[in-house]
């Protein structure tokens, strides 16, 4: 009888921990925390010429569904392999990423996100997903339309 009571209490404890988020639970934000380096991607400079860029983004957990994203180490290059360094690029201010529900985007299980620029307060929708070593991230353009592909800096690689 005593062993039966102990077993019942153990099962009850596991059930309570699982229901309360104990044990192996993970917040949506947890998998994105860390520093990520972009792939080499092209952009148009203010002079109208095409250049190439790499950058890093560090994501810190604010809450279970919110990240602080700060960009650093952005560099301009003259070649598509990002080997000929032209110089540093000003970094964007730290932004806020609110993580929503998971859904299928471009055939991948991804989180719907809203990125808010701290300077302008402008919020844009997007998606992100990771396998732990690579991060795919996209945010809509100024029209607010649903993105048609992963961002040109994706994939980012975990540093």
C-alpha positions in Angstrom: 0.0 0.0 0.0 2.8 2.4 0.9 4.6 1.8 -2.5 1.3 2.4 -4.3 0.9 5.7 -2.5 4.5 6.7 -3.4 3.9 5.8 -7.0 0.7 7.8 -7.1 2.4 10.8 -5.6 5.3 10.6 -8.1 2.8 10.4 -11.0 0.9 13.4 -9.6 4.1 15.4 -9.2 5.2 14.7 -12.8 1.7 15.7 -14.0 1.8 19.0 -12.1 5.3 19.9 -13.3 4.3 19.2 -16.9 1.1 21.3 -16.6 3.0 24.2 -15.0 5.8 24.2 -17.6 8.4 22.4 -15.5 10.6 19.7 -16.7 11.6 20.0 -20.3 9.5 23.1 -21.2 11.1 25.7 -23.3 9.9 29.3 -24.1 9.6 30.2 -27.7 12.4 32.7 -27.3 14.9 30.2 -25.9 16.0 28.7 -29.2 16.8 32.1 -30.8 19.0 33.5 -27.9 22.7 34.0 -28.9 24.8 35.7 -31.6 24.2 35.0 -35.2 26.3 36.0 -38.3 24.6 36.7 -41.6 25.6 35.3 -44.9 27.2 37.7 -47.4 24.4 39.6 -49.2 24.0 42.5 -51.7 22.5 45.9 -51.2 22.3 49.2 -53.1 24.5 52.0 -51.6 23.3 55.6 -51.4 25.6 56.2 -54.5 23.5 53.7 -56.5 26.2 51.1 -56.7 25.8 47.5 -55.5 27.8 46.5 -52.5 27.9 43.4 -50.2 27.5 43.1 -46.5 27.8 40.8 -43.5 26.5 41.6 -40.0 25.9 40.0 -36.6 22.7 40.1 -34.6 22.7 39.3 -30.9 19.3 38.1 -29.5 18.7 38.3 -25.8 15.6 36.9 -24.1 13.3 39.6 -22.5 10.4 37.3 -21.8 9.3 33.9 -23.1 7.9 35.4 -26.2 10.1 38.6 -26.6 13.6 39.1 -27.7 15.9 42.1 -27.8 17.8 42.1 -31.1 21.0 44.3 -31.4 23.0 44.4 -34.6 26.8 44.8 -34.6 29.9 44.2 -36.6 28.3 45.2 -39.9 30.8 45.4 -42.7 30.7 46.6 -46.4 32.6 44.6 -49.0 33.1 45.2 -52.7 32.8 41.5 -53.8 30.1 38.9 -53.6 32.3 36.6 -51.5 32.7 39.4 -48.9 36.5 39.1 -48.9 37.4 42.6 -50.0 36.6 44.8 -47.0 35.6 48.4 -47.7 34.7 49.4 -44.1 32.3 49.4 -41.2 28.6 50.2 -41.6 26.5 51.9 -39.0 24.4 49.4 -37.0 20.7 49.6 -36.5 19.5 50.3 -33.0 18.4 47.5 -30.7 15.0 46.3 -31.8 12.3 44.2 -30.2 11.0 41.0 -31.6 7.7 39.6 -30.3 7.2 35.9 -31.1 3.8 34.7 -32.0 2.4 31.3 -33.0 4.1 28.7 -35.1 2.9 28.3 -38.7 4.1 27.0 -42.0 6.0 29.6 -44.0 7.8 28.7 -47.2 7.5 25.0 -46.3 9.1 25.4 -42.9 7.7 25.4 -39.4 8.4 29.0 -38.4 7.4 31.5 -35.7 5.3 34.5 -36.8 7.1 37.6 -35.4 6.6 41.4 -35.1 9.8 43.4 -35.2 9.6 46.9 -33.7 12.2 49.6 -34.5 12.9 51.5 -31.2 13.7 54.7 -33.0 10.6 55.0 -35.2 8.3 52.7 -33.3 7.4 51.1 -36.6 6.3 47.5 -36.3 6.7 45.0 -39.2 5.6 41.4 -39.4 7.8 38.6 -40.3 8.9 35.0 -39.7 11.9 33.2 -38.1 13.0 29.7 -37.6 16.2 27.9 -36.5 17.6 24.4 -36.4 20.0 25.5 -33.7 22.9 26.2 -36.0 21.2 28.3 -38.7 18.6 31.1 -38.3 16.3 32.1 -41.1 14.7 35.5 -40.6 12.6 37.8 -42.7 10.7 41.0 -41.9 8.2 42.6 -44.3 9.1 45.7 -46.4 7.4 49.1 -45.9 4.3 48.0 -47.8 3.5 45.5 -45.0 2.8 42.7 -47.4 3.6 39.2 -46.3 7.2 38.4 -47.2 7.7 36.2 -50.3 11.0 34.7 -49.2 13.6 34.5 -46.5 15.5 37.7 -45.9 18.6 38.3 -48.1 20.9 38.0 -45.0 19.5 34.5 -44.2 20.7 32.1 -43.2 22.5 33.5 -40.2 25.0 31.1 -38.6 25.2 30.6 -34.8 28.5 32.1 -33.4 
